[in-house]
Amino acid sequence: MKLYTHAKRGGLYEIVSGSARLQCSTAPEFEEQLGKAHWTVYRNVDTGAVYVRLTDEFMDGRFAEVPDK
């Protein structure tokens, strides 16, 4: 399991899904704007909370991969 740490908050996270797509049938304008983007689904290792973030944001330096020990 690859772990990542958040640059500002320092929490530990693992990716639940490497890539997800937004589907929003009740608000087509959101799907048109955001549905083509790729999203990363990730989980806080300590709390279990699950988050979704644009993959470009996840990989832009906000998170750093924790080296294997």
Distance bins in CASP14 RR format, pairs under 12 A and 6 or more apart:
PFRMAT RR
TARGET T0000
AUTHOR 0000-0000-0000
RMODE 2
METHOD distances of the structure
MODEL  1
1 12 0 0 0 0 0 1 0 0 0 0 0
1 13 0 0 0 0 0 1 0 0 0 0 0
1 14 1 0 1 0 0 0 0 0 0 0 0
1 15 0 0 0 0 1 0 0 0 0 0 0
1 16 0 0 0 0 0 1 0 0 0 0 0
1 42 0 0 0 0 0 1 0 0 0 0 0
1 43 0 0 0 0 0 1 0 0 0 0 0
1 45 0 0 0 0 1 0 0 0 0 0 0
1 65 0 0 0 0 0 1 0 0 0 0 0
1 66 0 0 0 0 0 1 0 0 0 0 0
1 68 0 0 0 0 1 0 0 0 0 0 0
2 12 0 0 0 0 0 1 0 0 0 0 0
2 13 0 0 0 0 1 0 0 0 0 0 0
2 14 1 0 0 1 0 0 0 0 0 0 0
2 15 1 0 0 1 0 0 0 0 0 0 0
2 16 0 0 0 0 0 1 0 0 0 0 0
2 18 0 0 0 0 0 1 0 0 0 0 0
2 40 0 0 0 0 0 1 0 0 0 0 0
2 42 0 0 0 0 0 1 0 0 0 0 0
2 45 0 0 0 0 0 1 0 0 0 0 0
2 63 0 0 0 0 0 1 0 0 0 0 0
2 64 0 0 0 0 0 1 0 0 0 0 0
2 65 1 0 0 1 0 0 0 0 0 0 0
2 66 1 0 0 1 0 0 0 0 0 0 0
2 67 0 0 0 0 1 0 0 0 0 0 0
2 68 0 0 0 0 1 0 0 0 0 0 0
3 10 0 0 0 0 0 1 0 0 0 0 0
3 11 0 0 0 0 1 0 0 0 0 0 0
3 12 1 0 1 0 0 0 0 0 0 0 0
3 13 1 0 0 1 0 0 0 0 0 0 0
3 14 1 0 1 0 0 0 0 0 0 0 0
3 15 0 0 0 0 1 0 0 0 0 0 0
3 42 0 0 0 0 0 1 0 0 0 0 0
3 43 0 0 0 0 0 1 0 0 0 0 0
3 44 0 0 0 0 0 1 0 0 0 0 0
3 45 1 0 0 1 0 0 0 0 0 0 0
3 46 0 0 0 0 0 1 0 0 0 0 0
3 63 0 0 0 0 1 0 0 0 0 0 0
3 64 0 0 0 0 1 0 0 0 0 0 0
3 65 1 0 0 1 0 0 0 0 0 0 0
3 66 1 0 1 0 0 0 0 0 0 0 0
3 67 0 0 0 0 1 0 0 0 0 0 0
3 68 0 0 0 0 1 0 0 0 0 0 0
3 69 0 0 0 0 0 1 0 0 0 0 0
4 10 0 0 0 0 1 0 0 0 0 0 0
4 11 0 0 0 0 1 0 0 0 0 0 0
4 12 1 0 0 1 0 0 0 0 0 0 0
4 13 1 0 1 0 0 0 0 0 0 0 0
4 14 1 0 0 1 0 0 0 0 0 0 0
4 15 1 0 0 1 0 0 0 0 0 0 0
4 16 0 0 0 0 0 1 0 0 0 0 0
4 18 0 0 0 0 0 1 0 0 0 0 0
4 40 0 0 0 0 1 0 0 0 0 0 0
4 42 1 0 0 1 0 0 0 0 0 0 0
4 43 0 0 0 0 0 1 0 0 0 0 0
4 44 0 0 0 0 0 1 0 0 0 0 0
4 45 0 0 0 0 1 0 0 0 0 0 0
4 51 0 0 0 0 0 1 0 0 0 0 0
4 53 0 0 0 0 0 1 0 0 0 0 0
4 58 0 0 0 0 1 0 0 0 0 0 0
4 59 0 0 0 0 1 0 0 0 0 0 0
4 61 0 0 0 0 1 0 0 0 0 0 0
4 62 0 0 0 0 1 0 0 0 0 0 0
4 63 1 0 1 0 0 0 0 0 0 0 0
4 64 1 0 0 1 0 0 0 0 0 0 0
4 65 1 0 1 0 0 0 0 0 0 0 0
4 66 1 0 0 1 0 0 0 0 0 0 0
4 67 0 0 0 0 0 1 0 0 0 0 0
5 11 1 0 1 0 0 0 0 0 0 0 0
5 12 1 0 1 0 0 0 0 0 0 0 0
5 13 1 0 0 1 0 0 0 0 0 0 0
5 14 0 0 0 0 0 1 0 0 0 0 0
5 42 0 0 0 0 0 1 0 0 0 0 0
5 44 0 0 0 0 0 1 0 0 0 0 0
5 45 0 0 0 0 1 0 0 0 0 0 0
5 46 0 0 0 0 0 1 0 0 0 0 0
5 61 0 0 0 0 0 1 0 0 0 0 0
5 62 0 0 0 0 0 1 0 0 0 0 0
5 63 1 0 0 1 0 0 0 0 0 0 0
5 64 1 0 1 0 0 0 0 0 0 0 0
5 65 0 0 0 0 1 0 0 0 0 0 0
5 66 1 0 1 0 0 0 0 0 0 0 0
5 67 0 0 0 0 0 1 0 0 0 0 0
6 12 0 0 0 0 1 0 0 0 0 0 0
6 13 1 0 0 1 0 0 0 0 0 0 0
6 42 0 0 0 0 1 0 0 0 0 0 0
6 44 0 0 0 0 1 0 0 0 0 0 0
6 45 0 0 0 0 0 1 0 0 0 0 0
6 46 0 0 0 0 0 1 0 0 0 0 0
6 51 0 0 0 0 0 1 0 0 0 0 0
6 53 0 0 0 0 0 1 0 0 0 0 0
6 57 0 0 0 0 0 1 0 0 0 0 0
6 58 0 0 0 0 1 0 0 0 0 0 0
6 61 0 0 0 0 1 0 0 0 0 0 0
6 62 1 0 0 1 0 0 0 0 0 0 0
6 63 1 0 1 0 0 0 0 0 0 0 0
6 64 0 0 0 0 1 0 0 0 0 0 0
6 65 0 0 0 0 0 1 0 0 0 0 0
6 66 0 0 0 0 0 1 0 0 0 0 0
7 13 0 0 0 0 0 1 0 0 0 0 0
7 57 0 0 0 0 0 1 0 0 0 0 0
7 58 0 0 0 0 0 1 0 0 0 0 0
7 60 0 0 0 0 1 0 0 0 0 0 0
7 61 1 0 0 1 0 0 0 0 0 0 0
7 62 1 0 1 0 0 0 0 0 0 0 0
7 63 1 0 0 1 0 0 0 0 0 0 0
7 64 1 0 0 1 0 0 0 0 0 0 0
7 65 0 0 0 0 0 1 0 0 0 0 0
8 61 0 0 0 0 0 1 0 0 0 0 0
8 62 1 0 0 1 0 0 0 0 0 0 0
8 63 0 0 0 0 0 1 0 0 0 0 0
8 64 0 0 0 0 0 1 0 0 0 0 0
9 44 0 0 0 0 1 0 0 0 0 0 0
9 46 0 0 0 0 0 1 0 0 0 0 0
9 47 0 0 0 0 0 1 0 0 0 0 0
9 49 0 0 0 0 0 1 0 0 0 0 0
9 51 0 0 0 0 0 1 0 0 0 0 0
9 62 0 0 0 0 1 0 0 0 0 0 0
9 63 0 0 0 0 0 1 0 0 0 0 0
10 44 0 0 0 0 0 1 0 0 0 0 0
10 45 0 0 0 0 0 1 0 0 0 0 0
10 46 0 0 0 0 0 1 0 0 0 0 0
10 62 0 0 0 0 0 1 0 0 0 0 0
10 63 0 0 0 0 1 0 0 0 0 0 0
10 64 0 0 0 0 1 0 0 0 0 0 0
10 66 0 0 0 0 0 1 0 0 0 0 0
11 42 0 0 0 0 0 1 0 0 0 0 0
11 43 0 0 0 0 0 1 0 0 0 0 0
11 44 1 0 0 1 0 0 0 0 0 0 0
11 45 1 0 0 1 0 0 0 0 0 0 0
11 46 1 0 0 1 0 0 0 0 0 0 0
11 47 0 0 0 0 1 0 0 0 0 0 0
11 48 0 0 0 0 0 1 0 0 0 0 0
11 49 0 0 0 0 0 1 0 0 0 0 0
11 51 0 0 0 0 0 1 0 0 0 0 0
11 62 0 0 0 0 0 1 0 0 0 0 0
11 63 0 0 0 0 1 0 0 0 0 0 0
11 64 0 0 0 0 0 1 0 0 0 0 0
11 66 0 0 0 0 0 1 0 0 0 0 0
12 42 0 0 0 0 0 1 0 0 0 0 0
12 43 0 0 0 0 1 0 0 0 0 0 0
12 44 1 0 0 1 0 0 0 0 0 0 0
12 45 1 0 1 0 0 0 0 0 0 0 0
12 46 1 0 0 1 0 0 0 0 0 0 0
12 47 0 0 0 0 0 1 0 0 0 0 0
12 48 0 0 0 0 0 1 0 0 0 0 0
12 49 0 0 0 0 0 1 0 0 0 0 0
12 63 0 0 0 0 0 1 0 0 0 0 0
12 64 0 0 0 0 0 1 0 0 0 0 0
12 65 0 0 0 0 0 1 0 0 0 0 0
12 66 1 0 0 1 0 0 0 0 0 0 0
13 40 0 0 0 0 1 0 0 0 0 0 0
13 41 0 0 0 0 0 1 0 0 0 0 0
13 42 1 0 1 0 0 0 0 0 0 0 0
13 43 1 0 0 1 0 0 0 0 0 0 0
13 44 1 0 1 0 0 0 0 0 0 0 0
13 45 1 0 0 1 0 0 0 0 0 0 0
13 46 0 0 0 0 1 0 0 0 0 0 0
13 47 0 0 0 0 0 1 0 0 0 0 0
13 48 0 0 0 0 1 0 0 0 0 0 0
13 49 0 0 0 0 1 0 0 0 0 0 0
13 50 0 0 0 0 1 0 0 0 0 0 0
13 51 1 0 0 1 0 0 0 0 0 0 0
13 52 0 0 0 0 0 1 0 0 0 0 0
13 53 0 0 0 0 1 0 0 0 0 0 0
13 58 0 0 0 0 1 0 0 0 0 0 0
13 62 0 0 0 0 0 1 0 0 0 0 0
13 63 1 0 0 1 0 0 0 0 0 0 0
13 64 0 0 0 0 0 1 0 0 0 0 0
13 65 0 0 0 0 0 1 0 0 0 0 0
13 66 0 0 0 0 1 0 0 0 0 0 0
14 40 0 0 0 0 0 1 0 0 0 0 0
14 41 0 0 0 0 0 1 0 0 0 0 0
14 42 1 0 0 1 0 0 0 0 0 0 0
14 43 1 0 1 0 0 0 0 0 0 0 0
14 44 0 0 0 0 1 0 0 0 0 0 0
14 45 1 0 1 0 0 0 0 0 0 0 0
14 46 0 0 0 0 0 1 0 0 0 0 0
14 48 0 0 0 0 1 0 0 0 0 0 0
14 49 0 0 0 0 0 1 0 0 0 0 0
14 50 0 0 0 0 0 1 0 0 0 0 0
14 51 0 0 0 0 0 1 0 0 0 0 0
14 63 0 0 0 0 0 1 0 0 0 0 0
14 65 0 0 0 0 0 1 0 0 0 0 0
14 66 0 0 0 0 1 0 0 0 0 0 0
15 39 0 0 0 0 0 1 0 0 0 0 0
15 40 1 0 0 1 0 0 0 0 0 0 0
15 41 1 0 0 1 0 0 0 0 0 0 0
15 42 1 0 1 0 0 0 0 0 0 0 0
15 43 0 0 0 0 1 0 0 0 0 0 0
15 44 0 0 0 0 0 1 0 0 0 0 0
15 45 0 0 0 0 0 1 0 0 0 0 0
15 50 0 0 0 0 0 1 0 0 0 0 0
15 51 0 0 0 0 0 1 0 0 0 0 0
15 52 0 0 0 0 0 1 0 0 0 0 0
15 53 0 0 0 0 0 1 0 0 0 0 0
15 55 0 0 0 0 1 0 0 0 0 0 0
15 58 0 0 0 0 1 0 0 0 0 0 0
15 59 0 0 0 0 0 1 0 0 0 0 0
15 63 0 0 0 0 1 0 0 0 0 0 0
15 65 0 0 0 0 0 1 0 0 0 0 0
16 39 0 0 0 0 0 1 0 0 0 0 0
16 40 0 0 0 0 1 0 0 0 0 0 0
16 41 1 0 1 0 0 0 0 0 0 0 0
16 42 1 0 1 0 0 0 0 0 0 0 0
16 43 1 0 1 0 0 0 0 0 0 0 0
16 44 0 0 0 0 0 1 0 0 0 0 0
16 45 0 0 0 0 0 1 0 0 0 0 0
16 48 0 0 0 0 1 0 0 0 0 0 0
16 49 0 0 0 0 0 1 0 0 0 0 0
16 50 1 0 0 1 0 0 0 0 0 0 0
16 51 0 0 0 0 1 0 0 0 0 0 0
16 52 0 0 0 0 1 0 0 0 0 0 0
16 53 0 0 0 0 0 1 0 0 0 0 0
16 58 0 0 0 0 0 1 0 0 0 0 0
17 38 0 0 0 0 0 1 0 0 0 0 0
17 39 0 0 0 0 1 0 0 0 0 0 0
17 40 1 0 0 1 0 0 0 0 0 0 0
17 41 1 1 0 0 0 0 0 0 0 0 0
17 42 0 0 0 0 1 0 0 0 0 0 0
17 43 0 0 0 0 1 0 0 0 0 0 0
17 50 0 0 0 0 1 0 0 0 0 0 0
17 51 0 0 0 0 0 1 0 0 0 0 0
17 52 0 0 0 0 1 0 0 0 0 0 0
17 53 0 0 0 0 0 1 0 0 0 0 0
17 55 0 0 0 0 0 1 0 0 0 0 0
17 58 0 0 0 0 0 1 0 0 0 0 0
18 38 0 0 0 0 1 0 0 0 0 0 0
18 39 0 0 0 0 1 0 0 0 0 0 0
18 40 1 0 1 0 0 0 0 0 0 0 0
18 41 1 0 0 1 0 0 0 0 0 0 0
18 42 0 0 0 0 1 0 0 0 0 0 0
18 43 0 0 0 0 0 1 0 0 0 0 0
18 52 0 0 0 0 0 1 0 0 0 0 0
18 53 0 0 0 0 0 1 0 0 0 0 0
18 55 1 0 0 1 0 0 0 0 0 0 0
18 58 0 0 0 0 1 0 0 0 0 0 0
18 59 0 0 0 0 0 1 0 0 0 0 0
19 37 0 0 0 0 0 1 0 0 0 0 0
19 38 1 0 1 0 0 0 0 0 0 0 0
19 39 1 0 0 1 0 0 0 0 0 0 0
19 40 1 0 0 1 0 0 0 0 0 0 0
19 41 0 0 0 0 1 0 0 0 0 0 0
19 42 0 0 0 0 0 1 0 0 0 0 0
19 52 0 0 0 0 0 1 0 0 0 0 0
19 53 0 0 0 0 0 1 0 0 0 0 0
19 54 0 0 0 0 0 1 0 0 0 0 0
19 55 1 0 0 1 0 0 0 0 0 0 0
19 56 0 0 0 0 0 1 0 0 0 0 0
19 58 0 0 0 0 0 1 0 0 0 0 0
19 59 0 0 0 0 0 1 0 0 0 0 0
20 34 0 0 0 0 0 1 0 0 0 0 0
20 35 0 0 0 0 1 0 0 0 0 0 0
20 37 0 0 0 0 1 0 0 0 0 0 0
20 38 1 0 0 1 0 0 0 0 0 0 0
20 39 1 0 1 0 0 0 0 0 0 0 0
20 40 1 0 0 1 0 0 0 0 0 0 0
20 41 1 0 1 0 0 0 0 0 0 0 0
20 42 0 0 0 0 0 1 0 0 0 0 0
20 50 0 0 0 0 0 1 0 0 0 0 0
20 51 0 0 0 0 0 1 0 0 0 0 0
20 52 1 0 0 1 0 0 0 0 0 0 0
20 53 0 0 0 0 0 1 0 0 0 0 0
20 54 0 0 0 0 0 1 0 0 0 0 0
20 55 0 0 0 0 1 0 0 0 0 0 0
20 58 0 0 0 0 0 1 0 0 0 0 0
21 31 0 0 0 0 1 0 0 0 0 0 0
21 34 0 0 0 0 1 0 0 0 0 0 0
21 35 1 0 1 0 0 0 0 0 0 0 0
21 36 0 0 0 0 1 0 0 0 0 0 0
21 37 0 0 0 0 1 0 0 0 0 0 0
21 38 1 0 0 1 0 0 0 0 0 0 0
21 39 1 0 0 1 0 0 0 0 0 0 0
21 40 0 0 0 0 0 1 0 0 0 0 0
21 41 0 0 0 0 0 1 0 0 0 0 0
21 52 0 0 0 0 0 1 0 0 0 0 0
21 54 0 0 0 0 0 1 0 0 0 0 0
21 55 0 0 0 0 0 1 0 0 0 0 0
22 28 0 0 0 0 0 1 0 0 0 0 0
22 29 0 0 0 0 0 1 0 0 0 0 0
22 30 1 0 0 1 0 0 0 0 0 0 0
22 31 1 0 0 1 0 0 0 0 0 0 0
22 32 0 0 0 0 0 1 0 0 0 0 0
22 33 0 0 0 0 1 0 0 0 0 0 0
22 34 1 0 1 0 0 0 0 0 0 0 0
22 35 1 0 1 0 0 0 0 0 0 0 0
22 36 0 0 0 0 1 0 0 0 0 0 0
22 37 1 0 0 1 0 0 0 0 0 0 0
22 38 0 0 0 0 1 0 0 0 0 0 0
22 39 1 0 0 1 0 0 0 0 0 0 0
22 41 0 0 0 0 0 1 0 0 0 0 0
22 52 0 0 0 0 1 0 0 0 0 0 0
22 53 0 0 0 0 0 1 0 0 0 0 0
22 54 0 0 0 0 1 0 0 0 0 0 0
22 55 0 0 0 0 0 1 0 0 0 0 0
23 30 0 0 0 0 1 0 0 0 0 0 0
23 31 1 0 0 1 0 0 0 0 0 0 0
23 32 0 0 0 0 0 1 0 0 0 0 0
23 34 0 0 0 0 0 1 0 0 0 0 0
23 35 1 0 0 1 0 0 0 0 0 0 0
23 36 0 0 0 0 0 1 0 0 0 0 0
23 39 0 0 0 0 0 1 0 0 0 0 0
24 30 1 0 1 0 0 0 0 0 0 0 0
24 31 1 0 1 0 0 0 0 0 0 0 0
24 32 0 0 0 0 1 0 0 0 0 0 0
24 33 0 0 0 0 1 0 0 0 0 0 0
24 34 1 0 0 1 0 0 0 0 0 0 0
24 35 1 0 0 1 0 0 0 0 0 0 0
25 31 1 0 0 1 0 0 0 0 0 0 0
25 32 0 0 0 0 0 1 0 0 0 0 0
25 35 0 0 0 0 0 1 0 0 0 0 0
27 33 0 0 0 0 1 0 0 0 0 0 0
27 34 0 0 0 0 1 0 0 0 0 0 0
27 35 0 0 0 0 0 1 0 0 0 0 0
28 34 0 0 0 0 0 1 0 0 0 0 0
28 35 0 0 0 0 0 1 0 0 0 0 0
29 35 0 0 0 0 0 1 0 0 0 0 0
30 36 0 0 0 0 0 1 0 0 0 0 0
30 37 0 0 0 0 0 1 0 0 0 0 0
31 37 0 0 0 0 0 1 0 0 0 0 0
33 54 0 0 0 0 0 1 0 0 0 0 0
34 52 0 0 0 0 0 1 0 0 0 0 0
34 53 0 0 0 0 0 1 0 0 0 0 0
34 54 0 0 0 0 1 0 0 0 0 0 0
35 54 0 0 0 0 0 1 0 0 0 0 0
36 54 0 0 0 0 0 1 0 0 0 0 0
37 52 0 0 0 0 0 1 0 0 0 0 0
37 53 0 0 0 0 0 1 0 0 0 0 0
37 54 1 0 1 0 0 0 0 0 0 0 0
37 55 1 0 0 1 0 0 0 0 0 0 0
37 56 1 0 0 1 0 0 0 0 0 0 0
37 57 0 0 0 0 1 0 0 0 0 0 0
37 58 0 0 0 0 0 1 0 0 0 0 0
38 52 0 0 0 0 0 1 0 0 0 0 0
38 53 0 0 0 0 0 1 0 0 0 0 0
38 54 1 0 0 1 0 0 0 0 0 0 0
38 55 1 0 1 0 0 0 0 0 0 0 0
38 56 1 0 0 1 0 0 0 0 0 0 0
38 57 0 0 0 0 0 1 0 0 0 0 0
38 58 0 0 0 0 1 0 0 0 0 0 0
38 59 0 0 0 0 0 1 0 0 0 0 0
39 50 0 0 0 0 0 1 0 0 0 0 0
39 51 0 0 0 0 1 0 0 0 0 0 0
39 52 1 0 1 0 0 0 0 0 0 0 0
39 53 1 0 0 1 0 0 0 0 0 0 0
39 54 1 0 0 1 0 0 0 0 0 0 0
39 55 1 0 0 1 0 0 0 0 0 0 0
39 56 0 0 0 0 1 0 0 0 0 0 0
39 57 0 0 0 0 1 0 0 0 0 0 0
39 58 0 0 0 0 1 0 0 0 0 0 0
39 59 0 0 0 0 0 1 0 0 0 0 0
40 50 0 0 0 0 0 1 0 0 0 0 0
40 51 0 0 0 0 1 0 0 0 0 0 0
40 52 1 0 0 1 0 0 0 0 0 0 0
40 53 1 0 1 0 0 0 0 0 0 0 0
40 54 1 0 0 1 0 0 0 0 0 0 0
40 55 1 0 1 0 0 0 0 0 0 0 0
40 56 0 0 0 0 1 0 0 0 0 0 0
40 57 0 0 0 0 1 0 0 0 0 0 0
40 58 1 0 1 0 0 0 0 0 0 0 0
40 59 1 0 0 1 0 0 0 0 0 0 0
40 60 0 0 0 0 0 1 0 0 0 0 0
40 62 0 0 0 0 0 1 0 0 0 0 0
40 63 0 0 0 0 1 0 0 0 0 0 0
41 49 0 0 0 0 0 1 0 0 0 0 0
41 50 1 0 0 1 0 0 0 0 0 0 0
41 51 1 0 0 1 0 0 0 0 0 0 0
41 52 1 0 1 0 0 0 0 0 0 0 0
41 53 0 0 0 0 1 0 0 0 0 0 0
41 54 0 0 0 0 0 1 0 0 0 0 0
41 55 0 0 0 0 1 0 0 0 0 0 0
41 58 0 0 0 0 1 0 0 0 0 0 0
42 48 0 0 0 0 0 1 0 0 0 0 0
42 49 0 0 0 0 1 0 0 0 0 0 0
42 50 1 0 0 1 0 0 0 0 0 0 0
42 51 1 0 1 0 0 0 0 0 0 0 0
42 52 1 0 0 1 0 0 0 0 0 0 0
42 53 1 0 0 1 0 0 0 0 0 0 0
42 54 0 0 0 0 0 1 0 0 0 0 0
42 55 0 0 0 0 0 1 0 0 0 0 0
42 57 0 0 0 0 0 1 0 0 0 0 0
42 58 1 0 0 1 0 0 0 0 0 0 0
42 59 0 0 0 0 0 1 0 0 0 0 0
42 62 0 0 0 0 0 1 0 0 0 0 0
42 63 0 0 0 0 1 0 0 0 0 0 0
43 49 1 0 0 1 0 0 0 0 0 0 0
43 50 1 0 1 0 0 0 0 0 0 0 0
43 51 1 0 0 1 0 0 0 0 0 0 0
43 52 0 0 0 0 0 1 0 0 0 0 0
43 53 0 0 0 0 0 1 0 0 0 0 0
44 50 1 0 0 1 0 0 0 0 0 0 0
44 51 1 0 0 1 0 0 0 0 0 0 0
44 63 0 0 0 0 0 1 0 0 0 0 0
45 66 0 0 0 0 0 1 0 0 0 0 0
51 57 0 0 0 0 0 1 0 0 0 0 0
51 58 0 0 0 0 1 0 0 0 0 0 0
51 62 0 0 0 0 0 1 0 0 0 0 0
51 63 0 0 0 0 0 1 0 0 0 0 0
52 58 0 0 0 0 1 0 0 0 0 0 0
53 59 0 0 0 0 1 0 0 0 0 0 0
53 60 0 0 0 0 0 1 0 0 0 0 0
53 61 0 0 0 0 0 1 0 0 0 0 0
53 62 0 0 0 0 1 0 0 0 0 0 0
53 63 0 0 0 0 1 0 0 0 0 0 0
54 60 0 0 0 0 1 0 0 0 0 0 0
54 62 0 0 0 0 0 1 0 0 0 0 0
55 62 0 0 0 0 0 1 0 0 0 0 0
55 63 0 0 0 0 0 1 0 0 0 0 0
56 62 0 0 0 0 0 1 0 0 0 0 0
56 63 0 0 0 0 0 1 0 0 0 0 0
57 63 0 0 0 0 1 0 0 0 0 0 0
58 64 0 0 0 0 0 1 0 0 0 0 0
58 65 0 0 0 0 0 1 0 0 0 0 0
59 65 0 0 0 0 1 0 0 0 0 0 0
END
